[in-house]
Amino acid sequence: MKITSVLAAATLAMASTTFGQSTCNEWAPCYREGYCNTDAAFCLWGLCDESKSYNSTSCWKPEGCVSKVVNFDSSSDIVPIGSYAGNPDTNAFLSIFEPDNTQVSNSNLELRMTYDASANKGFGATAKSSHTIQYGRVTARVKTASLAKGVVTSFIIINEQTGDEIDFEWVGLNPDQVQTNYYYKGVLDYTKMLPANVGSDSSAAYHDYTIDWSEDKIVWLVDNKPIRTLNRADTYDASTGVYAYPTTEGRIALSIWDGGNSGQQGTQEWSGYPTPWSADTVYKAYFDTVTVECAGGSTPSSSDDSGSEEPSQTGKDEESSGSDGGSHEPTGAPENPKCIPRPLV
Ligand SMILES: *[C@@H]1O[C@H](CO)[C@@H](O)[C@H](O)[C@H]1NC(C)=O
């Protein structure tokens, strides 16, 4: 339902200060990062905080996995999250940030990063899949933005609530490398990042990067060749008695972000710095296709891209929790919500 500004003012006056209980009302039921509202930017599973939303059914449910190939032949393959009506079969990916630095061009998804003078750093883009995935094989055909120090391109599967994450990342400092990583419950352990050689400049040509995720192991592949295998059995932590292994449902996320001007030393040294910027510099990362093969499902039936998919994104950083993967990317906070959000007191 639509909320009017008059109504918003009224709800604002009634905002509850109780923490840990429902803080949103039925007119703006979905809670995200301090605000209540009605649309996808607030209600989408993974972004919406159920514990502070109006009731247990307010946040949208996870969409589940659908095997498919997204070719980015249609402009509807990605839509700004503020315009997303909630049908994952209509839009495979959602652009999370505003302004929207994504577009479909020449049958590729283009993610752009431009200069934000006020912040003295790049403002990038993140595309998240409208479907979720819990185990399966996801391949992205990527031409990275590793054109300059500090520019980070990423392709990950992420659950922002649990902090589970499986990553491919490319940094401008090492254009011939791809780095793999994973996080369990957001524990920041950077010793698990491993670089691999792509064989050539990752920004010069497309390559296929695959995350093959099962209950027993994760295999990362480049052009169908395994470059790393993580066995769940090897993640056992005797001190806690748990396997520090990503298991929870997530979204595919594709991103470009500025690590070099992030202001975080570890991230800057990792990505290269400073990122070269002038007022009209634009860095671009390209995604030709994203292929999703759900665990236990059939192989993708066609190259039709009007179906759905699942993306997610993140970077990795020293202080980011595994949940947003990175931390360097622009924050996911909605900047220009369509409706007038109700700030919590
Ligand atoms: C949650 O709120 C909706 C909308 O007001 C209502 O229809 C539904 O019955 C509520 N569900 C629960 C479990 O309280």
The ligand as a Gaussian input file, in Angstrom:
#p B3LYP/6-31G(d) Opt

LIG

0 1
 C        1.106000      -9.663000       9.863000
 O        0.557000      -8.442000       9.387000
 C       -0.319000      -8.615000       8.289000
 C       -0.665000      -7.237000       7.762000
 O       -1.165000      -6.402000       8.761000
 C       -1.515000      -9.405000       8.733000
 O       -2.432000      -9.577000       7.657000
 C       -1.071000     -10.754000       9.221000
 O       -2.150000     -11.480000       9.746000
 C        0.003000     -10.593000      10.306000
 N        0.568000     -11.891000      10.606000
 C        0.883000     -12.263000      11.835000
 C        1.501000     -13.623000      11.960000
 O        0.678000     -11.572000      12.801000

